[in-house]
Amino acid sequence: MSIDLSTLSPRELGSLIATAKKRQALLSKRAPIAKVRSKLVKLAKAEGYTIEELFGAPGGGRASAAAGSGRARKLGKVPPKYRNPENPKETWTGRGKQPRWLAAYVAQGRDVAEFLIPGAAAPTPAKAAKGARKRVVKKARGK
């Protein structure tokens, strides 16, 4: 965050300084993170829990914030379905975005099914475009 101080009026500068001093005072009164963390770990252990059980794995980010409600289901590991013929070490499971090597072949007009690994599952179906609707055709009933 950078603020161009040269464009601020004296009144705005004074307000900015006052706000910064309030924030600095608030931060200086807080206990150091290491001290708070050790207190939390001791309290969790006393109750028979670990921090990971209470707050999720470290670096969990959104998963720990959304604990309990609306958690995304974890997908297991999947064997690869597609292999690059020029570099057999490059494979793709069919999940997520197409790798660059496969996208380049498709752009040349080749079919994704050509790169299926023999014995692997069927080709991954293409997703419908966002906002696309399925067409429903009702059959007329005969009397």
C-alpha positions as CSV (number, residue, x, y, z in Angstrom):
1,M,0.0,0.0,0.0
2,S,1.5,3.3,-1.0
3,I,-0.1,6.8,-0.5
4,D,1.1,9.7,-2.5
5,L,1.7,12.2,0.3
6,S,2.4,15.1,-2.1
7,T,-1.3,15.2,-3.2
8,L,-2.7,15.4,0.4
9,S,-3.8,18.7,2.0
10,P,-2.5,19.6,5.5
11,R,-5.8,18.6,7.0
12,E,-5.7,15.1,5.2
13,L,-2.1,14.6,6.4
14,G,-3.1,15.4,10.0
15,S,-5.9,12.9,9.8
16,L,-3.7,10.3,8.3
17,I,-1.1,10.8,11.0
18,A,-3.7,10.6,13.7
19,T,-5.1,7.3,12.3
20,A,-1.6,5.8,12.0
21,K,-0.8,6.7,15.6
22,K,-4.1,5.1,16.8
23,R,-3.3,1.9,14.8
24,Q,0.3,1.9,16.1
25,A,-0.9,2.2,19.7
26,L,-3.4,-0.7,19.2
27,L,-0.7,-2.9,17.7
28,S,1.8,-2.2,20.4
29,K,-0.7,-3.2,23.1
30,R,-1.2,-6.7,21.6
31,A,0.7,-9.6,22.9
32,P,3.3,-11.2,20.6
33,I,1.9,-13.9,18.3
34,A,4.3,-16.6,19.7
35,K,3.0,-15.9,23.2
36,V,-0.7,-16.1,22.2
37,R,0.0,-19.3,20.1
38,S,1.7,-21.0,23.1
39,K,-1.3,-20.1,25.3
40,L,-3.7,-21.6,22.8
41,V,-1.6,-24.8,22.4
42,K,-1.5,-25.3,26.2
43,L,-5.3,-24.7,26.5
44,A,-6.1,-27.1,23.7
45,K,-3.8,-29.8,25.2
46,A,-5.4,-29.3,28.6
47,E,-8.8,-30.1,27.0
48,G,-7.4,-33.1,25.0
49,Y,-7.3,-31.4,21.6
50,T,-4.6,-30.4,19.1
51,I,-4.6,-27.1,17.3
52,E,-5.0,-29.0,14.0
53,E,-8.2,-30.5,15.3
54,L,-9.6,-27.2,16.3
55,F,-8.5,-25.0,13.5
56,G,-7.5,-27.3,10.6
57,A,-4.1,-28.0,9.2
58,P,-1.6,-25.2,9.1
59,G,-1.8,-23.2,5.8
60,G,-5.4,-24.5,5.3
61,G,-6.6,-21.1,4.5
62,R,-10.2,-21.3,3.3
63,A,-10.8,-24.8,4.5
64,S,-10.2,-23.9,8.1
65,A,-12.3,-20.8,7.8
66,A,-15.2,-22.7,6.4
67,A,-14.9,-25.4,9.0
68,G,-18.2,-27.3,9.3
69,S,-20.4,-25.5,6.8
70,G,-20.1,-26.1,3.0
71,R,-16.8,-27.9,3.0
72,A,-15.7,-29.0,-0.5
73,R,-15.4,-32.7,-0.7
74,K,-11.9,-34.0,-1.3
75,L,-11.3,-36.0,-4.4
76,G,-8.9,-38.9,-4.2
77,K,-5.9,-39.5,-6.4
78,V,-6.8,-40.7,-9.9
79,P,-4.5,-42.5,-12.3
80,P,-3.7,-40.6,-15.5
81,K,-5.9,-41.1,-18.6
82,Y,-3.9,-39.2,-21.2
83,R,-0.2,-39.3,-22.2
84,N,1.9,-37.1,-24.4
85,P,3.3,-39.2,-27.2
86,E,6.4,-37.0,-27.5
87,N,7.2,-37.0,-23.8
88,P,5.6,-40.1,-22.0
89,K,6.4,-38.5,-18.6
90,E,3.7,-35.9,-19.3
91,T,0.3,-37.2,-18.3
92,W,-3.1,-35.8,-17.4
93,T,-5.8,-37.4,-15.3
94,G,-8.6,-35.6,-17.1
95,R,-9.3,-33.4,-14.1
96,G,-8.8,-29.6,-14.1
97,K,-7.5,-27.5,-16.9
98,Q,-6.0,-29.2,-19.9
99,P,-2.2,-29.2,-19.9
100,R,-0.5,-27.1,-22.5
101,W,0.8,-30.0,-24.5
102,L,-2.7,-31.4,-24.9
103,A,-4.3,-28.0,-25.6
104,A,-1.7,-27.5,-28.4
105,Y,-2.6,-30.8,-30.0
106,V,-6.3,-30.0,-29.8
107,A,-5.7,-26.6,-31.4
108,Q,-4.0,-28.4,-34.3
109,G,-7.3,-30.3,-34.8
110,R,-6.4,-33.6,-33.2
111,D,-8.9,-35.4,-31.0
112,V,-8.3,-35.8,-27.3
113,A,-9.2,-39.5,-27.5
114,E,-6.0,-40.1,-29.5
115,F,-4.0,-39.5,-26.4
116,L,-5.9,-41.9,-24.1
117,I,-3.7,-44.4,-22.3
118,P,-4.6,-48.0,-23.3
119,G,-6.6,-49.6,-20.5
120,A,-7.5,-46.2,-18.9
121,A,-11.1,-45.1,-18.5
122,A,-13.2,-43.5,-21.2
123,P,-12.5,-39.9,-22.3
124,T,-13.5,-37.1,-20.0
125,P,-16.7,-35.5,-21.3
126,A,-16.6,-31.9,-22.3
127,K,-18.3,-29.5,-19.9
128,A,-21.2,-27.4,-21.1
129,A,-20.6,-23.7,-21.6
130,K,-21.6,-21.5,-18.6
131,G,-25.1,-20.4,-18.9
132,A,-25.9,-23.0,-21.5
133,R,-29.3,-24.7,-21.0
134,K,-30.3,-28.2,-21.9
135,R,-33.0,-28.4,-24.4
136,V,-36.0,-30.3,-23.2
137,V,-38.4,-31.7,-25.8
138,K,-41.7,-32.9,-24.5
139,K,-43.3,-35.8,-26.4
140,A,-46.9,-35.4,-27.5
141,R,-49.2,-37.9,-25.9
142,G,-51.3,-39.9,-28.2
143,K,-55.1,-40.2,-27.4
